[in-house]
Amino acid sequence: MLIVSLCFCFRCVWRPQCFASVVQRDPPFQLFSWHTCLLGIVSCLVMMFVINPMYSSGSIVLLLLLLLFLHYKSPTSSWGYISQALIFHQVRKYLLMLDVRKDHVKFWRPQILLMVANPRSSCQLILFINQLKKGGLYVLGHVQLGDLDSLPSDPVQQQYNFWLRLVDKLGVKAFVDLTLSLSVRQGTQHLLRITGLGGMKPNTLILGFYDSCTPEDFFLQDSAFCDASMELGSEGEYNFGVDLPSLQAHFPPVRHVESPRWLSPEEYVGIISDAIKMNKNVCVGRYFFQLEGEDKDSKVDGSERTIDVWPLNLLQPGSRDYEDVCSLFLLQMACVLNMSNKWRHARMRIFLNVETESSDQGWVVNEETFRELLKKLRIRASIKIVPWDSVVQHHLQPEEEEAKQALSEDFLSAVNSMLMEHSSQAAVRFLYLPRPSPQRSQNRQYLAQVEAVTNSLGPTLLIHGVTPVTSTEL
């Protein structure tokens, strides 16, 4: 009787939203509603315990065990899942309540769009960003090059199942958004504008690094991607609960060193500039194929890890502002990573670059001021003072207008050596990503400078923040 009442109550509540039912037969009495069903459920429960409390408790426990068994062990059904309809109704309801006009810096969280060219060489970065999102939105984006006018059908639609299977294999909590475009830059612009819904839209774009390194094929290193089998349903559709066709066969092999690229350096830097113009924070990850212990079955101890943060713009030695928007955003992202499950025991170190000769004892005041800032922001980290007079002396300040973005090779090499000396043993490094020059002619030079600074450094995330993420108000 209790089960019958529950079924009738559920039917009354869901009937207005259910459009998939072929036959709907109304109850034979007029007062049928969820109120009367709820009253029947409560009455049944009361009478059960009045008659025999012990048997009533046992039957309820048995019912719950049966529901759990059916939930986890039931075979795949071909008539759909009512839970998906219920979830859709609730998600739509609360998305409408998530008002973007009520956003506040105190409730900010990273909502990330990670652009992936080939998952074979990006799995470690995908897993790392899954830790960095900290309960925020996480979207894997991919641009398929092509023109829909010259194609018989949309090739993107056929790829969603493979990408979703990849998400399941990696165990990340991410959505997938694919698009078809004539260029990667144009497709990335599309995804930045339309990805998400309502108040859940990406505020941070993350890219892999553009360099000449030979990509590592993660699929060949993980047996989970080698043992996939293919099973098709009676109608030629893939069955849930079984492996999709091998991901090895679907995703193309990693790019060879001499293979042509789909993306030019100018287009890559243009994507960074576009994101900043659209008021999106930008992160660039390099050497993350060297990062160990990010997979879900890893036994790496977080206490053995170190997170190094360099909040100063190392390509502009004259800048001494550690409290600008970009530096604070960089600190916030490092703190978010330090709060995640696999990184909560890692040690966080913040490096302050000072010029001891020109500032006398001013660096002491600077350290105290920065320590007060960390206390206000409730960031637990050790502060390391790094004198870099020997590095700054290589910095050139050309007078010509067209050479203002030029930096000497000696200076870039000295910066890289300084980072190697102090952060070579760190698990991951957070560096300040300078804003690209508005002149397109400087794009290759900008990319070469960033590449020289991070050369052979290990897993590094370069960050440029444009939105405030900290507040000291109650």
SULNORVEN-V782078 format. One record per run of one state. SS is the DSSP state (helix for helix, strand for strand, loop for the rest). FROM is the first residue (numbers start at 1). TO is the last residue. Records with the same first field share a line. If there is no record, write none. Layout:
BEGIN
SS = FROM-TO  FROM-TO
END
This chain:
BEGIN
loop = 1-1  18-33  52-52  74-81  98-99  103-104  108-111  116-118  122-122  133-137  146-147  151-156  171-174  182-183  195-196  198-199  201-203  209-217  221-222  226-231  233-237  239-246  251-264  278-280  287-287  291-301  305-305  311-324  340-346  355-355  360-361  378-381  388-388  393-400  404-408  424-427  433-439  454-459  465-474
helix = 2-17  34-51  53-73  82-97  100-102  105-107  119-121  123-132  148-150  157-170  184-194  218-220  223-225  247-250  265-277  288-290  302-304  325-339  356-359  362-377  389-392  401-403  409-423  440-453
strand = 112-115  138-145  175-181  197-197  200-200  204-208  232-232  238-238  281-286  306-310  347-354  382-387  428-432  460-464
END
